[in-house]
């Protein structure tokens, strides 16, 4: 017999008293090893492609630097524009306040002048005219 597998020897007796021997060859399957090997090979190939894809080139690095610089300039320009808009809004508010105050001052001055003119007219109307001199 060859040594390709495991052998099981069994002896049985029949009711008539005859002894019978059986030898069975039990062969184990190597399928598990082949599956494990296939998985290891697939993982190795996948790992190689993943590692190769993760390598960066100098051109990729330069493109990333350029993109970062452009993003920083854009953010800086947006912040400057926002600050300028805020300052313009504040200046407009100050101008409106100053204009309102000037209008109020002018209106008050005009009202004072009108009141003074009215007082002067009333005083003039209330005063008696000077006596007229007799004709000569």
VEXDREN-2710 file (C-alpha; in Angstrom, 1 decimal):
% VEXDREN-2710
k/r/px/py/pz
1/UNK/0.0/0.0/0.0
2/UNK/1.0/3.5/-0.6
3/UNK/1.3/6.3/1.9
4/UNK/-1.1/8.8/0.3
5/UNK/-3.6/8.9/3.1
6/UNK/-4.7/7.5/6.4
7/UNK/-5.7/3.9/6.7
8/UNK/-8.4/2.5/8.9
9/UNK/-8.5/-1.2/9.5
10/UNK/-11.7/-2.7/10.8
11/UNK/-12.4/-6.3/11.7
12/UNK/-15.9/-7.5/11.9
13/UNK/-17.5/-10.9/12.7
14/UNK/-20.6/-12.1/11.0
15/UNK/-23.2/-14.2/12.8
16/UNK/-21.9/-17.3/11.1
17/UNK/-18.5/-16.8/12.8
18/UNK/-16.5/-15.6/9.8
19/UNK/-14.1/-12.9/10.5
20/UNK/-13.9/-10.3/8.0
21/UNK/-11.3/-7.5/7.7
22/UNK/-11.8/-4.3/5.9
23/UNK/-9.2/-1.6/5.1
24/UNK/-10.5/1.8/4.3
25/UNK/-8.4/4.6/2.9
26/UNK/-9.4/7.9/4.3
27/UNK/-7.9/10.7/2.3
28/UNK/-7.9/14.2/3.7
29/UNK/-8.7/17.0/1.3
30/UNK/-6.1/19.8/0.7
31/UNK/-8.8/22.2/-0.5
32/UNK/-8.5/24.3/2.7
33/UNK/-4.8/24.9/2.0
34/UNK/-5.6/26.0/-1.6
35/UNK/-8.2/28.4/-0.5
36/UNK/-5.9/29.9/2.2
37/UNK/-3.2/30.2/-0.4
38/UNK/-5.6/31.9/-2.9
39/UNK/-6.6/34.4/-0.2
40/UNK/-3.0/35.2/0.7
41/UNK/-2.2/35.8/-3.0
42/UNK/-5.3/38.0/-3.5
43/UNK/-4.3/40.0/-0.4
44/UNK/-0.8/40.4/-1.7
45/UNK/-1.9/41.6/-5.1
46/UNK/-4.4/44.0/-3.6
47/UNK/-1.8/45.3/-1.2
48/UNK/0.6/45.9/-4.0
49/UNK/-2.0/47.9/-6.0
50/UNK/-3.0/49.9/-2.9
51/UNK/0.6/50.6/-2.0
52/UNK/1.4/51.6/-5.6
53/UNK/-1.7/53.9/-5.8
54/UNK/-0.7/55.6/-2.5
55/UNK/2.7/56.7/-3.8
56/UNK/2.7/60.5/-4.7
57/UNK/4.8/62.1/-7.4
58/UNK/6.5/65.4/-7.2
59/UNK/4.0/66.8/-9.7
60/UNK/1.1/65.7/-7.4
61/UNK/2.9/67.4/-4.5
62/UNK/3.4/70.6/-6.5
63/UNK/-0.3/70.6/-7.6
64/UNK/-1.4/70.2/-4.0
65/UNK/0.9/73.1/-2.9
66/UNK/-0.5/75.3/-5.7
67/UNK/-4.1/74.4/-4.8
68/UNK/-3.4/75.2/-1.1
69/UNK/-1.9/78.6/-2.0
70/UNK/-4.9/79.4/-4.3
71/UNK/-7.3/78.4/-1.5
72/UNK/-5.4/80.6/1.0
73/UNK/-5.4/83.6/-1.4
74/UNK/-9.1/83.2/-1.9
75/UNK/-9.8/83.0/1.8
76/UNK/-7.7/86.1/2.4
77/UNK/-9.5/88.0/-0.4
78/UNK/-12.9/87.0/1.1
79/UNK/-11.8/88.2/4.5
80/UNK/-10.5/91.5/3.1
81/UNK/-13.7/92.0/1.2
82/UNK/-15.8/91.3/4.3
83/UNK/-13.7/93.8/6.3
84/UNK/-14.1/96.5/3.6
85/UNK/-17.8/95.9/3.4
86/UNK/-18.1/96.2/7.2
87/UNK/-16.1/99.4/7.2
88/UNK/-18.2/100.8/4.3
89/UNK/-21.4/100.0/6.2
90/UNK/-20.0/101.7/9.3
91/UNK/-19.0/104.8/7.3
92/UNK/-22.5/105.0/5.7
93/UNK/-24.1/104.8/9.1
94/UNK/-21.9/107.6/10.4
95/UNK/-22.8/109.7/7.3
96/UNK/-26.5/109.1/7.9
97/UNK/-26.1/110.1/11.6
98/UNK/-24.2/113.3/10.7
99/UNK/-26.7/114.2/8.0
100/UNK/-29.6/113.7/10.4
101/UNK/-27.9/115.9/13.0
102/UNK/-27.1/118.6/10.4
103/UNK/-30.7/118.6/9.2
104/UNK/-32.0/118.8/12.8
105/UNK/-29.7/121.7/13.5
106/UNK/-30.7/123.6/10.3
107/UNK/-34.4/123.0/11.1
108/UNK/-33.9/124.3/14.7
109/UNK/-32.0/127.3/13.4
110/UNK/-34.8/128.1/10.9
111/UNK/-37.4/127.7/13.5
112/UNK/-35.5/130.0/15.8
113/UNK/-35.2/132.6/13.1
114/UNK/-38.9/132.3/12.2
115/UNK/-39.8/132.7/15.9
116/UNK/-37.6/135.8/16.2
117/UNK/-39.1/137.3/13.1
118/UNK/-42.6/136.6/14.4
119/UNK/-41.7/138.2/17.7
120/UNK/-40.2/141.2/16.0
121/UNK/-43.3/141.6/13.8
122/UNK/-45.6/141.3/16.9
123/UNK/-43.5/143.8/18.7
124/UNK/-43.6/146.2/15.7
125/UNK/-47.4/145.8/15.5
126/UNK/-48.0/146.4/19.2
127/UNK/-45.9/149.5/19.4
128/UNK/-47.7/152.7/18.9
129/UNK/-46.7/154.8/16.0
130/UNK/-44.9/158.0/16.8
131/UNK/-47.1/161.0/17.0
132/UNK/-47.2/162.8/13.8
133/UNK/-46.1/166.3/13.7
134/UNK/-48.7/168.9/12.7
135/UNK/-48.4/170.3/9.3
136/UNK/-46.8/173.6/9.1
END
